[in-house]
Amino acid sequence: MGANSSEAMNSDERLERMDAILLHKQPALKVMLDDVHSSQNLSAILRTCDGVGVQQLYYSAAEDHDLRIHKTITQGAHRWIERIRVGTEEKTEFLQEKQTQGYQIVVTRLEEHSISFREVDYTKPTIIVMGNEKEGVSSGIVDLADQVVIIPMQGMVQSLNVSVAAALILYEAQRQLEEAGRYAVPQLSEEQREKIKSDWLYRDNIARRSKGKIPLP
């Protein structure tokens, strides 16, 4: 009886936590990883996405390998982010379609016309595109970008680790969205929240059962 009550209480708490998180999700803020292949960086970016309320992360990878996850880095954050793979041949067309839907495409790259990442209005529907550790964002995506940004650097090195750069940009977006009151009002409809919660519960139950936290039926 006591063990079952404890399990029921824990389940209720998890449901309440999911409901609270979904109230603060920001569906108009998305991230795309353009061939970012370091599993450590991928995992760190996922954790930051979860922290600021990003619901969807798109990614394209060389040879379309699956997104690899370091669970010790994500600390479970990967279970709460919808990860969508975009074919390498379709990624430019995919982003162009998003632009027709009203999204601005923001990429990081040192260009003559680059602006500080703080000058972008992230209260607009936004997809932040981060490039891989060697080549950065691919030229085709840079060409279609609405905003090309840099993170001002005062030292000898002129770039940051991609996961650190993503965190800085995402938390600037978070600051602007918070000032605009976006976290105070649900951005997802009740129907959308219930659909996402159902998906979360399914994955969460599988993960917890695999760790022996939920008794098998």
C-alpha positions in Angstrom: 0.0 0.0 0.0 2.7 2.4 1.0 4.9 1.6 -2.0 1.9 2.0 -4.4 0.9 5.3 -2.8 4.5 6.5 -3.1 4.5 5.5 -6.8 1.2 7.2 -7.4 2.3 10.4 -5.7 5.5 10.4 -7.8 3.4 9.9 -10.9 1.1 12.8 -10.0 4.1 15.0 -9.3 5.6 14.1 -12.7 2.3 14.9 -14.4 2.1 18.3 -12.7 5.7 19.0 -13.7 4.9 18.2 -17.3 1.9 20.4 -17.3 3.9 23.3 -15.8 6.7 22.9 -18.4 4.3 22.8 -21.3 2.7 26.1 -20.2 6.1 27.7 -20.8 7.1 26.1 -24.1 8.0 28.4 -26.9 7.0 26.7 -30.2 8.0 29.7 -32.3 11.6 29.4 -31.2 13.4 26.5 -32.9 17.0 25.3 -33.4 18.5 23.6 -36.4 21.9 21.9 -36.3 23.7 21.9 -39.7 25.9 18.8 -39.6 27.0 19.3 -36.0 28.5 15.9 -35.4 30.1 16.0 -31.9 27.8 14.1 -29.6 29.0 16.1 -26.6 28.0 19.4 -28.4 24.7 18.0 -29.6 23.9 16.8 -26.1 24.8 20.2 -24.5 22.6 22.0 -27.0 19.7 19.8 -26.3 20.0 20.5 -22.6 20.0 24.2 -23.3 17.0 23.9 -25.6 15.1 22.2 -22.8 16.2 25.0 -20.4 14.7 27.8 -22.5 11.6 26.0 -23.6 12.4 25.0 -27.2 10.1 22.2 -28.3 11.6 21.3 -31.7 15.2 20.7 -32.8 15.9 20.0 -36.4 19.1 18.4 -37.6 20.9 17.3 -40.7 23.9 15.1 -40.5 26.5 13.7 -43.0 25.1 10.5 -44.5 22.0 11.1 -42.4 23.3 9.4 -39.3 21.0 9.4 -36.4 21.5 12.1 -33.7 23.8 10.6 -31.1 23.1 11.5 -27.5 25.3 11.6 -24.4 22.8 10.9 -21.7 25.3 11.9 -18.9 25.3 15.4 -20.5 21.6 15.8 -21.3 20.6 14.5 -17.9 17.3 13.3 -19.5 16.6 16.6 -21.4 16.6 14.8 -24.7 13.4 13.1 -23.7 11.5 16.4 -23.7 12.7 17.8 -27.0 11.2 16.7 -30.4 14.1 15.9 -32.7 13.4 16.0 -36.4 15.9 14.9 -39.0 16.1 16.9 -42.3 17.8 15.3 -45.2 21.1 17.0 -46.2 19.8 17.5 -49.7 16.5 19.1 -48.5 17.8 21.3 -45.7 17.9 24.5 -47.8 14.5 23.9 -49.3 13.2 23.1 -45.8 14.3 26.4 -44.4 12.9 28.3 -47.3 9.6 26.7 -46.6 9.8 27.8 -43.0 10.5 31.3 -44.2 7.2 31.3 -46.2 5.6 30.3 -42.9 6.9 33.5 -41.3 10.1 32.3 -39.6 13.3 34.3 -39.7 16.4 32.2 -40.2 19.3 33.3 -38.0 22.8 31.9 -38.6 26.1 32.4 -36.9 29.0 33.3 -39.2 31.7 35.9 -39.4 30.7 38.0 -42.5 31.1 41.7 -43.4 27.4 42.3 -42.8 27.2 40.2 -39.6 25.5 41.9 -36.6 25.7 41.1 -32.9 23.5 38.3 -31.8 21.9 40.7 -29.3 20.5 42.9 -32.2 18.1 40.3 -33.4 14.4 40.4 -32.5 13.8 36.9 -31.2 10.2 37.6 -30.4 9.6 36.9 -34.1 9.2 33.2 -35.1 12.8 32.2 -35.3 15.0 29.3 -36.3 18.5 29.5 -35.0 20.9 27.5 -37.2 24.2 26.4 -35.7 26.9 24.9 -38.0 29.5 22.2 -37.4 32.7 22.6 -35.6 35.0 22.9 -38.7 33.1 24.5 -41.6 30.3 26.2 -39.7 26.9 26.8 -41.3 26.8 25.7 -45.0 27.0 28.4 -47.6 23.6 27.6 -49.0 21.9 28.3 -45.7 24.0 31.5 -45.1 22.8 32.8 -48.5 19.2 32.5 -47.5 19.5 33.7 -43.9 17.5 36.7 -42.8 20.1 37.5 -40.1 23.8 36.6 -39.9 25.1 37.1 -36.4 28.3 37.0 -34.5 29.1 36.8 -30.8 31.5 39.7 -30.1 35.0 38.4 -29.1 37.7 40.5 -27.5 40.5 37.9 -27.4 42.9 36.2 -29.9 40.4 33.4 -30.6 37.4 34.6 -32.7 34.9 31.9 -32.1 33.3 29.9 -29.3 32.5 26.2 -29.0 29.2 25.6 -30.8 27.3 24.5 -27.7 28.5 27.6 -25.8 27.5 29.9 -28.7 24.1 28.2 -28.9 23.6 28.7 -25.2 24.4 32.5 -25.4 22.0 33.0 -28.3 19.2 31.0 -26.8 19.4 32.7 -23.5 19.3 36.1 -25.3 16.2 34.9 -27.0 14.8 33.7 -23.6 15.5 37.1 -22.1 13.6 38.9 -24.9 10.7 36.4 -24.8 10.4 36.8 -21.0 10.4 40.6 -21.3 7.6 40.2 -23.9 5.5 38.1 -21.5 5.6 35.0 -23.6 6.4 32.7 -20.7 3.5 34.1 -18.7 0.9 33.0 -21.3 0.7 29.5 -22.8 2.0 29.5 -26.4 0.7 26.0 -27.1 -3.1 25.3 -27.3 -4.5 22.9 -24.8 -4.9 20.2 -27.5 -1.2 20.6 -28.5 -0.1 20.4 -24.8 -2.1 17.2 -24.3 -0.7 15.6 -27.5 2.9 16.4 -26.4 2.2 15.2 -22.8 0.9 11.9 -24.2 4.1 11.4 -26.2 6.2 12.4 -23.2 4.4 9.9 -20.9 4.9 7.1 -23.4 8.7 7.7 -23.6 9.0 8.5 -19.9 7.3 5.2 -18.9 9.6 3.2 -21.2 12.7 5.0 -19.8 11.7 4.5 -16.2 10.6 0.9 -16.7 14.1 0.1 -18.2 15.6 1.5 -15.0 13.3 -0.6 -12.8 11.4 2.4 -11.5 8.0 1.1 -12.8 7.0 -2.5 -12.1 6.3 -4.6 -15.2 2.6 -5.5 -15.6 
